[in-house]
Amino acid sequence: MVAMVVLTLALFAIISVNAYTLTATQGNQNRQIANQLACSQMALAESLLKINFHAPPVDINTPRMTSTQFPTFDYVVEDLGYEDTGRTLRAIRIRVFWQEKGAPRDYALASTFYNY
């Protein structure tokens, strides 16, 4: 009888660990998708800056848009402006938004580009 109780407790422990692992995996997958989306948008912004580093912010900034590849994710590209008086450093930030278990989540990726 004692062995049966111990085995039952062990079984419940294994089930709870499995449930936690499944939840963590889904959250990690969403963050990975957000990272991929932010990196692809950052690459687009970088290519625009390589063509014209002094492009006006209106050419870089985007309104909140829904991803075509991941329709449950929205993103926005923000030109944070020049970080120096010589206008050789320019900051860009990508923010990604999604819902996870009914709660809003977001991810941000920022980079500074140098005009060489």
GUVEXBA-410892 format. One record per residue (C-alpha): residue in three letters; z, x, y. Coordinates in Angstrom, 3 decimals. Layout:
<pt><rest>ALA</rest><w>Z</w><u>X</u><v>Y</v></pt>
...
% end
This chain:
<pt><rest>MET</rest><w>0.000</w><u>0.000</u><v>0.000</v></pt>
<pt><rest>VAL</rest><w>0.854</w><u>2.887</u><v>2.378</v></pt>
<pt><rest>ALA</rest><w>-2.436</w><u>4.562</u><v>1.544</v></pt>
<pt><rest>MET</rest><w>-4.280</w><u>1.341</u><v>2.368</v></pt>
<pt><rest>VAL</rest><w>-2.599</w><u>1.186</u><v>5.816</v></pt>
<pt><rest>VAL</rest><w>-3.459</w><u>4.836</u><v>6.514</v></pt>
<pt><rest>LEU</rest><w>-7.083</w><u>4.305</u><v>5.471</v></pt>
<pt><rest>THR</rest><w>-7.325</w><u>1.184</u><v>7.647</v></pt>
<pt><rest>LEU</rest><w>-5.987</w><u>3.067</u><v>10.676</v></pt>
<pt><rest>ALA</rest><w>-8.423</w><u>5.909</u><v>10.030</v></pt>
<pt><rest>LEU</rest><w>-11.306</w><u>3.451</u><v>9.770</v></pt>
<pt><rest>PHE</rest><w>-10.397</w><u>1.830</u><v>13.099</v></pt>
<pt><rest>ALA</rest><w>-10.160</w><u>5.264</u><v>14.718</v></pt>
<pt><rest>ILE</rest><w>-13.645</w><u>6.172</u><v>13.476</v></pt>
<pt><rest>ILE</rest><w>-15.077</w><u>2.865</u><v>14.723</v></pt>
<pt><rest>SER</rest><w>-13.537</w><u>3.309</u><v>18.185</v></pt>
<pt><rest>VAL</rest><w>-14.889</w><u>6.857</u><v>18.457</v></pt>
<pt><rest>ASN</rest><w>-18.338</w><u>5.573</u><v>17.491</v></pt>
<pt><rest>ALA</rest><w>-18.193</w><u>2.859</u><v>20.170</v></pt>
<pt><rest>TYR</rest><w>-17.124</w><u>5.379</u><v>22.820</v></pt>
<pt><rest>THR</rest><w>-19.901</w><u>7.777</u><v>21.792</v></pt>
<pt><rest>LEU</rest><w>-22.517</w><u>5.028</u><v>22.023</v></pt>
<pt><rest>THR</rest><w>-21.347</w><u>4.056</u><v>25.513</v></pt>
<pt><rest>ALA</rest><w>-21.336</w><u>7.677</u><v>26.690</v></pt>
<pt><rest>THR</rest><w>-24.811</w><u>8.242</u><v>25.263</v></pt>
<pt><rest>GLN</rest><w>-26.242</w><u>5.275</u><v>27.191</v></pt>
<pt><rest>GLY</rest><w>-24.662</w><u>6.522</u><v>30.423</v></pt>
<pt><rest>ASN</rest><w>-26.026</w><u>10.016</u><v>29.855</v></pt>
<pt><rest>GLN</rest><w>-29.494</w><u>8.613</u><v>29.174</v></pt>
<pt><rest>ASN</rest><w>-29.453</w><u>6.717</u><v>32.482</v></pt>
<pt><rest>ARG</rest><w>-28.351</w><u>9.828</u><v>34.382</v></pt>
<pt><rest>GLN</rest><w>-31.099</w><u>11.847</u><v>32.687</v></pt>
<pt><rest>ILE</rest><w>-33.708</w><u>9.271</u><v>33.739</v></pt>
<pt><rest>ALA</rest><w>-32.330</w><u>9.348</u><v>37.304</v></pt>
<pt><rest>ASN</rest><w>-32.559</w><u>13.148</u><v>37.301</v></pt>
<pt><rest>GLN</rest><w>-36.152</w><u>13.101</u><v>36.030</v></pt>
<pt><rest>LEU</rest><w>-37.156</w><u>10.556</u><v>38.659</v></pt>
<pt><rest>ALA</rest><w>-35.453</w><u>12.519</u><v>41.449</v></pt>
<pt><rest>CYS</rest><w>-37.045</w><u>15.792</u><v>40.320</v></pt>
<pt><rest>SER</rest><w>-40.542</w><u>14.279</u><v>40.245</v></pt>
<pt><rest>GLN</rest><w>-40.109</w><u>12.836</u><v>43.743</v></pt>
<pt><rest>MET</rest><w>-38.718</w><u>16.168</u><v>44.963</v></pt>
<pt><rest>ALA</rest><w>-41.815</w><u>17.913</u><v>43.603</v></pt>
<pt><rest>LEU</rest><w>-44.018</w><u>15.477</u><v>45.538</v></pt>
<pt><rest>ALA</rest><w>-42.071</w><u>16.146</u><v>48.736</v></pt>
<pt><rest>GLU</rest><w>-42.314</w><u>19.890</u><v>48.133</v></pt>
<pt><rest>SER</rest><w>-46.083</w><u>19.692</u><v>47.677</v></pt>
<pt><rest>LEU</rest><w>-46.383</w><u>17.778</u><v>50.947</v></pt>
<pt><rest>LEU</rest><w>-44.305</w><u>20.412</u><v>52.745</v></pt>
<pt><rest>LYS</rest><w>-46.459</w><u>23.206</u><v>51.296</v></pt>
<pt><rest>ILE</rest><w>-49.516</w><u>21.554</u><v>52.841</v></pt>
<pt><rest>ASN</rest><w>-47.869</w><u>20.785</u><v>56.186</v></pt>
<pt><rest>PHE</rest><w>-44.298</w><u>22.018</u><v>56.601</v></pt>
<pt><rest>HIS</rest><w>-43.981</w><u>20.379</u><v>60.002</v></pt>
<pt><rest>ALA</rest><w>-45.145</w><u>16.945</u><v>58.837</v></pt>
<pt><rest>PRO</rest><w>-43.323</w><u>14.170</u><v>60.684</v></pt>
<pt><rest>PRO</rest><w>-40.399</w><u>12.563</u><v>58.858</v></pt>
<pt><rest>VAL</rest><w>-42.338</w><u>9.292</u><v>58.608</v></pt>
<pt><rest>ASP</rest><w>-44.734</w><u>11.053</u><v>56.188</v></pt>
<pt><rest>ILE</rest><w>-41.855</w><u>12.066</u><v>53.905</v></pt>
<pt><rest>ASN</rest><w>-39.332</w><u>9.228</u><v>54.161</v></pt>
<pt><rest>THR</rest><w>-39.878</w><u>6.240</u><v>51.897</v></pt>
<pt><rest>PRO</rest><w>-38.246</w><u>2.829</u><v>51.840</v></pt>
<pt><rest>ARG</rest><w>-36.300</w><u>1.904</u><v>48.731</v></pt>
<pt><rest>MET</rest><w>-38.955</w><u>1.696</u><v>46.029</v></pt>
<pt><rest>THR</rest><w>-38.909</w><u>0.692</u><v>42.365</v></pt>
<pt><rest>SER</rest><w>-40.111</w><u>3.285</u><v>39.889</v></pt>
<pt><rest>THR</rest><w>-43.286</w><u>2.318</u><v>38.036</v></pt>
<pt><rest>GLN</rest><w>-42.262</w><u>4.344</u><v>34.995</v></pt>
<pt><rest>PHE</rest><w>-38.628</w><u>3.140</u><v>34.922</v></pt>
<pt><rest>PRO</rest><w>-38.573</w><u>-0.377</u><v>36.430</v></pt>
<pt><rest>THR</rest><w>-34.785</w><u>-0.665</u><v>36.418</v></pt>
<pt><rest>PHE</rest><w>-34.466</w><u>2.360</u><v>38.719</v></pt>
<pt><rest>ASP</rest><w>-35.031</w><u>2.421</u><v>42.489</v></pt>
<pt><rest>TYR</rest><w>-35.338</w><u>5.503</u><v>44.658</v></pt>
<pt><rest>VAL</rest><w>-35.570</w><u>6.567</u><v>48.266</v></pt>
<pt><rest>VAL</rest><w>-36.811</w><u>9.864</u><v>49.738</v></pt>
<pt><rest>GLU</rest><w>-35.010</w><u>11.037</u><v>52.880</v></pt>
<pt><rest>ASP</rest><w>-36.054</w><u>13.806</u><v>55.235</v></pt>
<pt><rest>LEU</rest><w>-32.760</w><u>15.181</u><v>56.537</v></pt>
<pt><rest>GLY</rest><w>-34.545</w><u>17.258</u><v>59.166</v></pt>
<pt><rest>TYR</rest><w>-34.494</w><u>20.890</u><v>60.099</v></pt>
<pt><rest>GLU</rest><w>-31.377</w><u>22.897</u><v>59.347</v></pt>
<pt><rest>ASP</rest><w>-32.023</w><u>25.696</u><v>61.815</v></pt>
<pt><rest>THR</rest><w>-33.232</w><u>26.126</u><v>65.376</v></pt>
<pt><rest>GLY</rest><w>-36.225</w><u>28.192</u><v>64.259</v></pt>
<pt><rest>ARG</rest><w>-37.531</w><u>25.190</u><v>62.283</v></pt>
<pt><rest>THR</rest><w>-38.022</w><u>27.218</u><v>59.106</v></pt>
<pt><rest>LEU</rest><w>-35.530</w><u>25.343</u><v>56.899</v></pt>
<pt><rest>ARG</rest><w>-36.006</w><u>21.678</u><v>56.062</v></pt>
<pt><rest>ALA</rest><w>-33.696</w><u>19.518</u><v>53.943</v></pt>
<pt><rest>ILE</rest><w>-34.889</w><u>16.707</u><v>51.670</v></pt>
<pt><rest>ARG</rest><w>-32.710</w><u>14.328</u><v>49.642</v></pt>
<pt><rest>ILE</rest><w>-33.759</w><u>11.953</u><v>46.877</v></pt>
<pt><rest>ARG</rest><w>-31.412</w><u>9.104</u><v>45.969</v></pt>
<pt><rest>VAL</rest><w>-31.840</w><u>7.067</u><v>42.784</v></pt>
<pt><rest>PHE</rest><w>-30.146</w><u>3.707</u><v>42.142</v></pt>
<pt><rest>TRP</rest><w>-29.652</w><u>1.629</u><v>38.979</v></pt>
<pt><rest>GLN</rest><w>-27.276</w><u>-0.872</u><v>37.381</v></pt>
<pt><rest>GLU</rest><w>-25.096</w><u>0.135</u><v>34.462</v></pt>
<pt><rest>LYS</rest><w>-22.890</w><u>-2.514</u><v>32.831</v></pt>
<pt><rest>GLY</rest><w>-23.162</w><u>-4.652</u><v>35.954</v></pt>
<pt><rest>ALA</rest><w>-21.948</w><u>-1.871</u><v>38.238</v></pt>
<pt><rest>PRO</rest><w>-24.232</w><u>-0.153</u><v>40.753</v></pt>
<pt><rest>ARG</rest><w>-24.786</w><u>3.551</u><v>40.080</v></pt>
<pt><rest>ASP</rest><w>-26.549</w><u>6.196</u><v>42.115</v></pt>
<pt><rest>TYR</rest><w>-27.647</w><u>9.800</u><v>41.797</v></pt>
<pt><rest>ALA</rest><w>-28.645</w><u>12.188</u><v>44.572</v></pt>
<pt><rest>LEU</rest><w>-30.683</w><u>15.372</u><v>44.486</v></pt>
<pt><rest>ALA</rest><w>-31.017</w><u>17.477</u><v>47.637</v></pt>
<pt><rest>SER</rest><w>-32.873</w><u>20.676</u><v>48.388</v></pt>
<pt><rest>THR</rest><w>-33.682</w><u>22.865</u><v>51.345</v></pt>
<pt><rest>PHE</rest><w>-37.197</w><u>24.244</u><v>51.709</v></pt>
<pt><rest>TYR</rest><w>-38.175</w><u>27.388</u><v>53.543</v></pt>
<pt><rest>ASN</rest><w>-41.386</w><u>27.646</u><v>55.540</v></pt>
<pt><rest>TYR</rest><w>-42.921</w><u>30.923</u><v>54.370</v></pt>
% end
